[in-house]
C-alpha cells in the first residue's frame, strides 16, 4: 500500500480508561485484557463464598453480576491512572472525580448486601467445629 492509500489517523484522540466501554459492551480494551482473569477469579470467589451457583438466590446472582461490572470499570480506571497520572495540570484526573468514588461506594454497598459484613460464628473448639460441620465426634 503506498502512502496515498493509507488511512490517516485522526489527530487529537485522547486516551481513555475503557471503563465506559466495559460497562456498555462487556468488552475490555485490548491493552486491559489481563483484567478479565482478575474479574473471573473474583466472580468465582464470590459464588464459592455463597455456597456455589446452585445455592445462589436470584438476588445474590444479580448482585454478584453488578459487583463484577462495577469492579471491571473501577479496575480500568485504576490501570489508566497508573499508566498516566492522578493529576491533569492542577486538576484531579477526570476519571477520578465523581464516577470513581461513586463506583467504589456502590461496590461497597453491593458487597454489604451480599453479606460481607457477616461475622463468622465464634467456635470455641476444633472438636465442636468438626461436630457441627460433619456431624460426627472427633476420634469416633
Short mmCIF file of the C-alpha atoms (twelve columns), coordinates in Angstrom:
data_MODEL
# 
_entry.id   MODEL 
# 
loop_
_atom_site.group_PDB 
_atom_site.id 
_atom_site.type_symbol 
_atom_site.label_atom_id 
_atom_site.label_alt_id 
_atom_site.label_comp_id 
_atom_site.label_asym_id 
_atom_site.label_seq_id 
_atom_site.Cartn_x 
_atom_site.Cartn_y 
_atom_site.Cartn_z 
_atom_site.pdbx_PDB_model_num 
ATOM 1   C CA . UNK A 1   0.000   0.000   0.000  1 
ATOM 2   C CA . UNK A 2   1.504   3.350   -0.932 1 
ATOM 3   C CA . UNK A 3   1.391   6.432   1.266  1 
ATOM 4   C CA . UNK A 4   -1.568  7.928   -0.578 1 
ATOM 5   C CA . UNK A 5   -3.715  4.846   0.034  1 
ATOM 6   C CA . UNK A 6   -3.018  4.578   3.761  1 
ATOM 7   C CA . UNK A 7   -5.800  5.723   6.006  1 
ATOM 8   C CA . UNK A 8   -4.756  8.708   8.061  1 
ATOM 9   C CA . UNK A 9   -5.318  8.540   11.787 1 
ATOM 10  C CA . UNK A 10  -7.410  11.243  13.335 1 
ATOM 11  C CA . UNK A 11  -5.488  13.741  15.386 1 
ATOM 12  C CA . UNK A 12  -6.429  14.809  18.852 1 
ATOM 13  C CA . UNK A 13  -7.601  11.420  20.067 1 
ATOM 14  C CA . UNK A 14  -7.398  11.283  23.814 1 
ATOM 15  C CA . UNK A 15  -6.501  8.342   25.968 1 
ATOM 16  C CA . UNK A 16  -9.475  6.789   27.726 1 
ATOM 17  C CA . UNK A 17  -9.592  4.237   30.519 1 
ATOM 18  C CA . UNK A 18  -12.102 1.846   28.897 1 
ATOM 19  C CA . UNK A 19  -14.469 1.606   31.862 1 
ATOM 20  C CA . UNK A 20  -17.442 3.005   29.951 1 
ATOM 21  C CA . UNK A 21  -16.744 0.640   27.074 1 
ATOM 22  C CA . UNK A 22  -16.646 -2.297  29.502 1 
ATOM 23  C CA . UNK A 23  -19.965 -1.287  31.066 1 
ATOM 24  C CA . UNK A 24  -21.764 -0.818  27.746 1 
ATOM 25  C CA . UNK A 25  -20.345 -3.697  25.736 1 
ATOM 26  C CA . UNK A 26  -18.749 -6.050  28.253 1 
ATOM 27  C CA . UNK A 27  -15.515 -5.865  26.287 1 
ATOM 28  C CA . UNK A 28  -12.221 -4.714  27.733 1 
ATOM 29  C CA . UNK A 29  -9.788  -2.596  25.731 1 
ATOM 30  C CA . UNK A 30  -7.070  -4.669  24.062 1 
ATOM 31  C CA . UNK A 31  -4.417  -3.445  26.486 1 
ATOM 32  C CA . UNK A 32  -6.553  -4.367  29.517 1 
ATOM 33  C CA . UNK A 33  -7.495  -7.996  28.816 1 
ATOM 34  C CA . UNK A 34  -5.499  -9.134  31.878 1 
ATOM 35  C CA . UNK A 35  -8.320  -7.668  33.963 1 
ATOM 36  C CA . UNK A 36  -10.679 -10.388 32.649 1 
ATOM 37  C CA . UNK A 37  -8.768  -13.085 34.578 1 
ATOM 38  C CA . UNK A 38  -8.975  -10.961 37.739 1 
ATOM 39  C CA . UNK A 39  -12.730 -10.432 37.292 1 
ATOM 40  C CA . UNK A 40  -13.323 -14.121 36.596 1 
ATOM 41  C CA . UNK A 41  -11.460 -15.078 39.773 1 
ATOM 42  C CA . UNK A 42  -13.430 -12.533 41.802 1 
ATOM 43  C CA . UNK A 43  -16.751 -13.788 40.416 1 
ATOM 44  C CA . UNK A 44  -15.854 -17.415 41.107 1 
ATOM 45  C CA . UNK A 45  -14.734 -16.467 44.615 1 
ATOM 46  C CA . UNK A 46  -17.973 -14.630 45.407 1 
ATOM 47  C CA . UNK A 47  -20.022 -17.559 44.144 1 
ATOM 48  C CA . UNK A 48  -17.952 -20.011 46.207 1 
ATOM 49  C CA . UNK A 49  -18.340 -17.780 49.277 1 
ATOM 50  C CA . UNK A 50  -22.102 -18.220 48.939 1 
ATOM 51  C CA . UNK A 51  -22.066 -21.995 48.619 1 
ATOM 52  C CA . UNK A 52  -21.823 -22.389 44.854 1 
ATOM 53  C CA . UNK A 53  -24.034 -21.398 41.943 1 
ATOM 54  C CA . UNK A 54  -26.791 -23.854 42.867 1 
ATOM 55  C CA . UNK A 55  -27.192 -22.173 46.278 1 
ATOM 56  C CA . UNK A 56  -27.432 -18.589 44.988 1 
ATOM 57  C CA . UNK A 57  -30.745 -16.800 45.097 1 
ATOM 58  C CA . UNK A 58  -31.691 -14.736 42.064 1 
ATOM 59  C CA . UNK A 59  -30.942 -11.572 44.014 1 
ATOM 60  C CA . UNK A 60  -27.487 -12.788 45.006 1 
ATOM 61  C CA . UNK A 61  -26.708 -13.740 41.400 1 
ATOM 62  C CA . UNK A 62  -27.790 -10.286 40.237 1 
ATOM 63  C CA . UNK A 63  -25.715 -8.574  42.900 1 
ATOM 64  C CA . UNK A 64  -22.640 -10.621 42.013 1 
ATOM 65  C CA . UNK A 65  -23.026 -9.688  38.345 1 
ATOM 66  C CA . UNK A 66  -23.366 -5.999  39.282 1 
ATOM 67  C CA . UNK A 67  -20.319 -6.235  41.552 1 
ATOM 68  C CA . UNK A 68  -18.228 -7.661  38.711 1 
ATOM 69  C CA . UNK A 69  -19.399 -4.967  36.271 1 
ATOM 70  C CA . UNK A 70  -18.532 -2.184  38.697 1 
ATOM 71  C CA . UNK A 71  -15.245 -3.828  39.605 1 
ATOM 72  C CA . UNK A 72  -14.313 -4.059  35.917 1 
ATOM 73  C CA . UNK A 73  -14.910 -0.360  35.450 1 
ATOM 74  C CA . UNK A 74  -13.002 0.502   38.627 1 
ATOM 75  C CA . UNK A 75  -10.025 -1.621  37.555 1 
ATOM 76  C CA . UNK A 76  -9.946  0.027   34.115 1 
ATOM 77  C CA . UNK A 77  -9.856  3.463   35.743 1 
ATOM 78  C CA . UNK A 78  -7.106  2.375   38.152 1 
ATOM 79  C CA . UNK A 79  -4.971  0.941   35.343 1 
ATOM 80  C CA . UNK A 80  -5.417  4.153   33.335 1 
ATOM 81  C CA . UNK A 81  -4.303  6.245   36.304 1 
ATOM 82  C CA . UNK A 82  -1.233  4.012   36.858 1 
ATOM 83  C CA . UNK A 83  -0.234  4.482   33.223 1 
ATOM 84  C CA . UNK A 84  -0.856  8.229   33.205 1 
ATOM 85  C CA . UNK A 85  -1.194  10.478  36.213 1 
ATOM 86  C CA . UNK A 86  -3.500  11.255  39.078 1 
ATOM 87  C CA . UNK A 87  -3.359  14.915  38.126 1 
ATOM 88  C CA . UNK A 88  -4.051  16.663  34.834 1 
ATOM 89  C CA . UNK A 89  -2.463  20.056  35.234 1 
ATOM 90  C CA . UNK A 90  -3.732  21.460  38.524 1 
ATOM 91  C CA . UNK A 91  -6.877  19.298  38.483 1 
ATOM 92  C CA . UNK A 92  -7.596  15.759  39.601 1 
ATOM 93  C CA . UNK A 93  -7.805  13.409  36.597 1 
ATOM 94  C CA . UNK A 94  -11.394 13.414  35.253 1 
ATOM 95  C CA . UNK A 95  -11.730 9.640   35.689 1 
ATOM 96  C CA . UNK A 96  -11.043 10.010  39.427 1 
ATOM 97  C CA . UNK A 97  -13.530 12.751  40.141 1 
ATOM 98  C CA . UNK A 98  -17.111 11.668  40.791 1 
ATOM 99  C CA . UNK A 99  -17.500 8.372   38.918 1 
ATOM 100 C CA . UNK A 100 -14.576 6.548   40.536 1 
ATOM 101 C CA . UNK A 101 -15.742 7.341   44.046 1 
ATOM 102 C CA . UNK A 102 -19.355 6.562   43.157 1 
ATOM 103 C CA . UNK A 103 -18.411 3.164   41.685 1 
ATOM 104 C CA . UNK A 104 -16.342 2.303   44.758 1 
ATOM 105 C CA . UNK A 105 -19.122 3.302   47.141 1 
ATOM 106 C CA . UNK A 106 -21.705 1.402   45.123 1 
ATOM 107 C CA . UNK A 107 -19.435 -1.663  45.076 1 
ATOM 108 C CA . UNK A 108 -19.062 -1.448  48.854 1 
ATOM 109 C CA . UNK A 109 -22.833 -1.295  49.310 1 
ATOM 110 C CA . UNK A 110 -23.347 -4.283  46.998 1 
ATOM 111 C CA . UNK A 111 -20.789 -6.314  48.932 1 
ATOM 112 C CA . UNK A 112 -22.524 -5.402  52.184 1 
ATOM 113 C CA . UNK A 113 -25.845 -6.513  50.684 1 
ATOM 114 C CA . UNK A 114 -24.231 -9.819  49.713 1 
ATOM 115 C CA . UNK A 115 -23.255 -10.378 53.322 1 
ATOM 116 C CA . UNK A 116 -19.690 -9.130  53.500 1 
ATOM 117 C CA . UNK A 117 -20.450 -7.696  56.923 1 
ATOM 118 C CA . UNK A 118 -21.497 -11.041 58.408 1 
ATOM 119 C CA . UNK A 119 -19.072 -12.288 61.003 1 
ATOM 120 C CA . UNK A 120 -18.157 -15.930 61.342 1 
ATOM 121 C CA . UNK A 121 -19.658 -17.528 64.396 1 
ATOM 122 C CA . UNK A 122 -17.296 -17.974 67.308 1 
ATOM 123 C CA . UNK A 123 -16.365 -21.634 67.576 1 
ATOM 124 C CA . UNK A 124 -14.714 -22.296 70.880 1 
ATOM 125 C CA . UNK A 125 -13.035 -25.551 69.942 1 
ATOM 126 C CA . UNK A 126 -11.966 -27.579 66.956 1 
ATOM 127 C CA . UNK A 127 -13.960 -30.570 68.232 1 
ATOM 128 C CA . UNK A 128 -17.163 -28.516 68.334 1 
ATOM 129 C CA . UNK A 129 -16.495 -27.206 64.822 1 
ATOM 130 C CA . UNK A 130 -15.934 -30.676 63.355 1 
ATOM 131 C CA . UNK A 131 -19.035 -31.998 65.102 1 
ATOM 132 C CA . UNK A 132 -21.183 -29.128 63.778 1 
ATOM 133 C CA . UNK A 133 -19.695 -29.253 60.293 1 
ATOM 134 C CA . UNK A 134 -19.561 -33.007 59.714 1 
ATOM 135 C CA . UNK A 135 -21.999 -34.369 62.306 1 
ATOM 136 C CA . UNK A 136 -19.530 -36.687 63.984 1 
ATOM 137 C CA . UNK A 137 -17.401 -36.575 67.064 1 
ATOM 138 C CA . UNK A 138 -13.642 -36.285 66.737 1 
ATOM 139 C CA . UNK A 139 -11.917 -39.599 67.346 1 
ATOM 140 C CA . UNK A 140 -15.141 -41.584 66.979 1 
# 
